Amino acid sequence: MQRSAEKELLDAPDIPREAIRRNMQELDVINTWLGGHAITIAGLKKLAGNKKRLSICEIGCGGGDNLAAIARWCRKKKIGITITGIDINPFCTQVATEQWARSPHPVQASFITSDYRDVQFPERPDIIFSSLFCHHFSDTELVAQLQWMRANAALGFFINDLHRHPLAWQSIGLLTRLFSRSYLVKHDAPLSVKRSFVKSDWLHFLHEAGISTFSLQWKWAFRWLVVVG
């Protein structure tokens, strides 16, 4: 299966707000039940070590569900954190801000509406990560993203994204047809798999980005965890 260059519906600039909200809600469910949040926590643990205070930034943060999962885990582990979420879509950062204000998290979060490449940090975050974000970009753009993450993260960065595999494509297509109420999820979830990566892709991207020290692990269900620190 070759990597698809077809753009996802979610990448269009004129998606109705309620459609985006439904999409984000269902992605949170998918991340919870298919292990996406657990993989994000695994990436965080690899870089956090024994530190008791961390600054964490997610690029392409959507509605902030990954950051909420991190906040819950850090609270249990008594790790103090500051959180920043960056997304180019103003509705995503609005939803993230509203949901965070309604949640019981004792952690303050800052959500920035911007292309992540345009953000200038007053102080580099300890850890930068992305989840289900990389597959939206071309190969060239992804190499640049790896370089940006390395340059802007004080401790390191990690990526949680999909494995391009026929079984993953067939499975997510079936699951979304049966259970999803979002036309975005029904269309984009199978396409996301076709736009995602195999191991040789990651090895190539990391080499092109000039990154020689990294961890690359396959995770259930059909995910890759890339950690650079």
C-alpha distance (Angstrom), angle and dihedral (degrees) to the residues before:
residue distance angle dihedral
M1 . . .
Q2 3.80 . .
R3 3.78 120.2 .
S4 3.81 109.8 -94.3
A5 3.81 121.7 -127.6
E6 3.83 92.8 -162.9
K7 3.80 112.1 123.8
E8 3.78 120.6 -122.2
L9 3.81 119.9 -119.4
L10 3.80 89.5 -119.7
D11 3.81 89.6 64.6
A12 3.82 91.3 65.1
P13 3.83 115.7 102.4
D14 3.81 97.1 -134.5
I15 3.82 104.1 57.7
P16 3.83 111.8 140.4
R17 3.78 113.5 -107.0
E18 3.78 95.9 -123.6
A19 3.80 90.1 52.0
I20 3.81 89.3 54.1
R21 3.82 90.8 47.3
R22 3.82 91.6 52.4
N23 3.81 89.9 46.6
M24 3.81 91.9 53.2
Q25 3.80 92.7 47.0
E26 3.79 92.2 52.5
L27 3.81 92.7 45.5
D28 3.80 88.7 55.9
V29 3.82 89.2 53.8
I30 3.82 91.1 47.7
N31 3.82 91.6 48.8
T32 3.80 91.0 48.8
W33 3.81 99.0 47.3
L34 3.81 100.3 33.8
G35 3.80 94.8 46.4
G36 3.79 101.5 -104.8
H37 3.81 94.3 131.8
A38 3.80 90.7 46.8
I39 3.81 89.6 55.5
T40 3.80 90.5 50.0
I41 3.81 89.6 53.0
A42 3.82 89.8 48.6
G43 3.80 89.8 55.2
L44 3.79 91.4 48.2
K45 3.81 92.4 50.0
K46 3.81 92.0 53.3
L47 3.80 91.4 58.2
A48 3.81 101.6 31.9
G49 3.80 96.5 64.0
N50 3.80 109.8 171.0
K51 3.79 96.2 -30.3
K52 3.80 116.1 136.6
R53 3.80 96.5 -161.7
L54 3.80 127.4 45.1
S55 3.77 140.2 168.8
I56 3.80 111.1 -144.2
C57 3.79 130.7 -170.4
E58 3.80 129.1 -171.9
I59 3.79 120.6 -161.7
G60 3.79 114.9 -152.1
C61 3.81 88.8 21.0
G62 3.82 97.6 169.7
G63 3.80 109.7 -175.3
G64 3.81 93.3 -11.6
D65 3.82 98.1 -108.6
N66 3.82 93.1 135.8
L67 3.79 91.3 51.2
A68 3.80 90.2 48.4
A69 3.81 89.7 53.8
I70 3.81 89.4 50.5
A71 3.81 91.8 48.9
R72 3.81 91.1 52.5
W73 3.81 92.1 49.8
C74 3.81 94.2 46.2
R75 3.80 90.5 49.4
K76 3.81 90.5 55.3
K77 3.81 90.4 48.2
K78 3.83 92.7 45.3
I79 3.80 91.9 -120.9
G80 3.79 115.4 152.3
I81 3.80 112.8 -135.7
T82 3.76 143.1 179.4
I83 3.78 115.2 -154.1
T84 3.80 134.3 -152.4
G85 3.79 125.4 -179.0
I86 3.80 122.5 -167.9
D87 3.79 125.5 -165.9
I88 3.79 131.6 158.5
N89 3.81 92.1 -142.6
P90 3.83 111.1 83.2
F91 3.80 92.5 -155.0
C92 3.81 90.8 56.7
T93 3.80 92.7 53.8
Q94 3.81 89.9 44.3
V95 3.81 91.3 53.7
A96 3.82 91.0 45.1
T97 3.81 91.5 51.0
E98 3.82 92.3 47.9
Q99 3.80 94.0 47.0
W100 3.78 92.0 47.3
A101 3.80 91.2 51.5
R102 3.82 90.2 52.5
S103 3.80 94.3 46.7
P104 3.81 127.3 87.4
H105 3.82 94.0 -121.2
P106 3.81 110.7 138.7
V107 3.82 87.5 -154.7
Q108 3.78 124.9 96.2
A109 3.80 114.3 -131.3
S110 3.79 130.2 -165.1
F111 3.80 119.0 -152.9
I112 3.80 118.2 -161.8
T113 3.80 124.8 -162.7
S114 3.78 104.8 -145.0
D115 3.76 147.3 99.8
Y116 3.79 99.2 -84.6
R117 3.81 90.1 -128.2
D118 3.80 90.6 64.2
V119 3.81 96.0 53.8
Q120 3.78 116.9 109.2
F121 3.80 112.0 -162.4
P122 3.82 117.4 -147.4
E123 3.81 84.2 -148.1
R124 3.79 125.6 11.3
P125 3.82 114.2 -105.7
D126 3.78 114.7 -117.7
I127 3.81 92.2 -127.5
I128 3.79 131.3 20.8
F129 3.78 121.4 -171.9
S130 3.78 144.1 168.5
S131 3.79 131.5 -157.1
L132 3.81 124.1 -163.2
F133 3.80 87.9 -13.4
C134 3.79 107.6 102.6
H135 3.79 96.3 65.8
H136 3.80 89.7 66.7
F137 3.82 89.9 70.2
S138 3.78 138.6 72.4
D139 3.79 120.9 -109.5
T140 3.81 91.7 -101.5
E141 3.80 92.7 48.6
L142 3.78 90.6 48.9
V143 3.81 93.3 54.2
A144 3.81 88.0 52.4
Q145 3.81 89.7 49.4
L146 3.80 91.4 54.3
Q147 3.79 90.1 51.1
W148 3.81 91.9 48.2
M149 3.79 92.8 49.5
R150 3.79 92.0 49.8
A151 3.81 92.3 48.5
N152 3.80 94.8 48.2
A153 3.82 103.3 40.5
A154 3.80 117.4 84.7
L155 3.82 96.7 -159.0
G156 3.78 101.6 18.4
F157 3.77 145.1 -82.8
F158 3.76 140.7 -105.1
I159 3.79 137.3 -158.3
N160 3.80 128.4 -152.0
D161 3.79 111.3 -166.9
L162 3.78 144.7 142.5
H163 3.80 132.2 -74.4
R164 3.80 114.1 -130.3
H165 3.80 104.2 -130.0
P166 3.84 133.5 140.9
L167 3.81 92.5 -125.1
A168 3.80 91.9 51.3
W169 3.82 90.0 49.5
Q170 3.81 93.5 49.2
S171 3.81 93.8 44.0
I172 3.79 97.7 49.8
G173 3.80 90.1 44.9
L174 3.79 90.6 55.4
L175 3.81 95.1 43.4
T176 3.79 94.2 49.9
R177 3.80 92.9 46.5
L178 3.80 89.6 52.9
F179 3.79 102.0 39.9
S180 3.81 112.5 15.2
R181 3.79 123.2 98.4
S182 3.81 92.4 -175.6
Y183 3.79 119.1 93.8
L184 3.79 87.4 -158.2
V185 3.79 92.8 56.8
K186 3.81 92.9 44.1
H187 3.80 91.3 53.3
D188 3.79 102.3 32.1
A189 3.82 102.7 39.9
P190 3.84 95.5 66.7
L191 3.81 90.4 39.1
S192 3.82 89.6 51.4
V193 3.80 88.6 60.6
K194 3.81 90.9 50.2
R195 3.83 89.4 49.8
S196 3.80 93.3 48.1
F197 3.79 134.8 88.8
V198 3.77 149.8 -85.9
K199 3.80 123.9 -155.4
S200 3.81 94.5 -95.8
D201 3.82 89.6 55.6
W202 3.78 92.0 57.7
L203 3.79 93.0 45.6
H204 3.80 89.1 52.1
F205 3.82 94.9 46.5
L206 3.80 93.1 48.1
H207 3.80 91.5 48.5
E208 3.81 91.6 49.1
A209 3.81 89.8 49.2
G210 3.81 90.5 53.9
I211 3.81 93.5 -114.5
S212 3.80 113.7 140.7
T213 3.82 102.3 162.4
F214 3.78 114.6 65.4
S215 3.79 146.3 117.9
L216 3.82 119.4 -119.7
Q217 3.80 116.9 -174.0
W218 3.80 133.9 172.6
K219 3.79 112.3 -133.3
W220 3.78 134.6 -170.8
A221 2.99 126.0 -76.0
F222 3.81 96.5 36.7
R223 3.80 98.6 -66.1
W224 3.78 136.8 134.0
L225 3.79 123.1 -142.3
V226 3.80 113.4 -158.7
V227 3.80 116.7 -172.4
V228 3.80 124.7 -175.5
G229 3.78 118.6 -180.0
